[in-house]
Amino acid sequence: MQQPAPPTPSNADAAPLRGWQRAAIWLLVAVLLALVFMLYTQPEFMVRMADHVWACF
């Protein structure tokens, strides 16, 4: 005899994000992306990252 599956939590109980919270998240994402893109403009950083990736193999 099969046991019934345990109930899974639903997202219906979670409170929706407020407007300022959603804006703050998007601002944080934009700042992080800008910082990452700024790192790519530095040749020394790119060489160091390539060396780290190559060292993994």
Secondary structure, 3 states (H helix, E strand, C coil): CCCCCCCCCCHHHCCCCCHHHHHHHHHHHHHHHHHHHHHCCCHHHHHHHHHHHHHCC
